[in-house]
Amino acid sequence: MYFNRALPQVTNREDLLLMISLFDDDTAQPIKLDGCTTFNALPFTGAAWTVTDGAIVTASTTPLTIPVFPIGNQVSTLSLTIAKNLSINVGDPVTVKDTASGLNSMTGYVVSYAAATGALVCQIGLTYQFEIRRGGPRNYGGGFVPWFDFGTPDDLGPLLSASLGNGITIIDVGMLQLLIPEATFKTLGSGTFSGTTTGTLNAALTMTDSVNTRQVFLVQLPVLYGGVTI
């Protein structure tokens, strides 16, 4: 995890590649980010599941696959069919286990449940949003800097962004890989009026389990213009 105010300097003519480690402050152990467990560390596919939401225990025969690393957004919106007319609410913690052994499981939160049909959608594990925005009071805008109460340009939207499955991948327990390829990263500094730029930018990463959202870091990203493209 990045605690410094600035990331290493990069150029806009290379991949932006960051490895991000997340650890529990109390135990110092890496945080399990994916919400998926398989018995033999291989993908598990099944069609007999036990779904638990608090005191509610129901079954599903929806074919599902529990993925293993690297994991993108395969289970960010997990859809399955369970029993109808249950007292399941958005935001409830939910566990999906294979019925035969109970050794293969997914944990997350309810995103939606249609009582009339039994259609259940869950978010398993955490998802992420990364953005690069302009830094410092150098452009037009109406935001605020922390040291003075006057406007500065932080309201013009992100220059580049990435999300789980679209530039961000969970590659191990407590480990994320963020990759913006050179073909995209070089658009910083294209000189268009709409706003791409180089210089000292702001980079931020947030994560959410669909109920709770936390900021992982907000740092400066020094980007130089130029470099060599093969």
Secondary structure as the mmCIF struct_conf table of DSSP 4:
data_model
#
loop_
_struct_conf.conf_type_id
_struct_conf.id
_struct_conf.beg_label_comp_id
_struct_conf.beg_label_asym_id
_struct_conf.beg_label_seq_id
_struct_conf.end_label_comp_id
_struct_conf.end_label_asym_id
_struct_conf.end_label_seq_id
BEND BEND1 ASN A 4 ARG A 5
STRN STRN1 ALA A 6 ALA A 6
HELX_LH_PP_P HELX_LH_PP_P1 LEU A 7 GLN A 9
STRN STRN2 VAL A 10 THR A 11
TURN_TY1_P TURN_TY1_P1 ASN A 12 ARG A 13
BEND BEND2 GLU A 14 GLU A 14
STRN STRN3 LEU A 16 SER A 21
STRN STRN4 PHE A 23 PHE A 23
TURN_TY1_P TURN_TY1_P2 ASP A 25 THR A 27
HELX_LH_PP_P HELX_LH_PP_P2 GLN A 29 GLN A 29
STRN STRN5 PRO A 30 PRO A 30
HELX_LH_PP_P HELX_LH_PP_P3 ILE A 31 ILE A 31
BEND BEND3 ASP A 34 ASP A 34
STRN STRN6 CYS A 36 THR A 37
TURN_TY1_P TURN_TY1_P3 PHE A 39 ASN A 40
BEND BEND4 ALA A 41 LEU A 42
STRN STRN7 PHE A 44 GLY A 46
BEND BEND5 ALA A 47 ALA A 47
STRN STRN8 TRP A 49 ASP A 53
TURN_TY1_P TURN_TY1_P4 GLY A 54 ALA A 55
STRN STRN9 ILE A 56 SER A 60
STRN STRN10 LEU A 64 ILE A 66
BEND BEND6 PHE A 69 PRO A 70
STRN STRN11 ILE A 71 ILE A 71
BEND BEND7 ASN A 73 ASN A 73
TURN_TY1_P TURN_TY1_P5 GLN A 74 THR A 77
STRN STRN12 LEU A 78 THR A 81
BEND BEND8 LYS A 84 ASN A 85
TURN_TY1_P TURN_TY1_P6 VAL A 90 GLY A 91
STRN STRN13 PRO A 93 ASP A 98
TURN_TY1_P TURN_TY1_P7 THR A 99 SER A 101
BEND BEND9 GLY A 102 GLY A 102
BEND BEND10 ASN A 104 ASN A 104
STRN STRN14 SER A 105 ALA A 114
TURN_TY1_P TURN_TY1_P8 ALA A 115 GLY A 118
STRN STRN15 ALA A 119 ILE A 124
BEND BEND11 GLY A 125 GLY A 125
STRN STRN16 THR A 127 ARG A 133
BEND BEND12 GLY A 136 PRO A 137
BEND BEND13 ASN A 139 TYR A 140
STRN STRN17 GLY A 143 VAL A 145
TURN_TY1_P TURN_TY1_P9 PRO A 146 TRP A 147
STRN STRN18 PHE A 148 THR A 152
BEND BEND14 PRO A 153 PRO A 153
BEND BEND15 LEU A 156 LEU A 156
BEND BEND16 LEU A 159 LEU A 159
STRN STRN19 LEU A 160 LEU A 164
TURN_TY1_P TURN_TY1_P10 GLY A 165 GLY A 165
STRN STRN20 ASN A 166 ASN A 166
STRN STRN21 GLY A 167 ASP A 172
TURN_TY1_P TURN_TY1_P11 VAL A 173 GLY A 174
STRN STRN22 MET A 175 ILE A 180
HELX_RH_AL_P HELX_RH_AL_P1 GLU A 182 PHE A 185
TURN_TY1_P TURN_TY1_P12 LYS A 186 GLY A 189
TURN_TY1_P TURN_TY1_P13 PHE A 193 SER A 194
STRN STRN23 GLY A 199 THR A 208
BEND BEND17 SER A 210 VAL A 211
STRN STRN24 THR A 213 LEU A 224
BEND BEND18 TYR A 225 TYR A 225
#
